[in-house]
């Protein structure tokens, strides 16, 4: 048995073969896999919340998008859920849900299986430190309610850090694992919130072009992100592009494609970089060319046809109104009222409206914080972890899993897949080494 503790005389507290810090998706997957593969092991979960799986219950808007058919390790993940009896269904878009589409059902199943397998669960336990002395880890934690707290400690041959990142702090993910990992010698890549909404300058306007009029509207379009220190934002500076439903909020942009875009909005503050180096452009009519359509309508026998009449066939009314005002600002001396006849537009004015429809541009000034973010970018450097087992390359017997690692993915079940997989593979490595 790997690093089996047989020197109890020099340790205090309960002694385990594996202690898992964090009872979320990754921690529960690791515990259950250990319970199945190494039933002789004594395994414990230390969870600082009063119950396990708090964040799992909120995933997929309560439906629990547990995986994606294209996710890394999909077969291993499905094998794991098959072993514990979870029935799932995959949709044409690759999203995988429990058949009941209930995140609460998934959490209850994981909790029940952990108990059935003899996993010792200690809730309300906030781990303060993990130290390794020779071949033994000593884990110290506090527990208690209100102002009354107590100290506790356990020892183990193996430790799995599954504390999560910082996204969703209401679920207890407040970055505790970074301090622990750093004290064990690991490098922490600065953590930033991702899969969240973006605040834009245009929503703070006091002029005639006020993007707050767009609030509450949704529209399908192609969103692109540009990064350029020169401020030109030409095509060769594009770093992200995706089709999807774009939500115009009271402060900026949201929607799944916007969430995915935030994964690319990384900048180095210490080097003087800011969000000013990014621009967001939206194509609101990606299935055609509005310039051709306007030119055709200009020649129509319906000479009284208004600009708004034409634009409202492809855009929602408030978006069309905003586009007209946006185009007007691009040409000095032009007056684009929504009631202006299309027949009076010049070629330059049509081109300006086309630019507004196909390259409606916004300047990001903020990325919504941890409370709104669905995932964390940054964390323990992956260069310091064996990505086949998730054991630390710096500290034998230490495993780092889930969102605590500097691994993040787009929406669609990929991040939860990463949590399950890293927990499963770390548990398999521990149980495999036990027989060596």
Protein Blocks (a to p, Z undefined) as FASTA:
>chain_A
ZZiafblmlcgcjddfbdcehjbfklmmmmmmmmmmmmmbccddddfbfbehklmmmggg
hnopabcfkbghklmmmmmmmmnopacdddfkopacdfklpaklmmmmmmmmmmmnopac
dehiacfbdcdehjaccddddedehjbccddddddfbdcdfebpmeoklnopnolmmmmm
mmnopacdddddehiadddfklmccbfbdfklmgopacdddddddddfklnopaklpcbd
cdddddddfkbcgdjklmmmmmmmcccfknopafklpccdddfblmbcfklmmmmmmmpm
blmbcfklmmmmmbcfklmmmmmmmmmmmpghiacdfklcfklpcfklmmmmmmmmmmcc
cddfbdcdfklpmbdeedjdfklpcfklopafkbghiacehjlbccdddehhjmmmmmmm
mmmmmmmmmmmmmmZZ
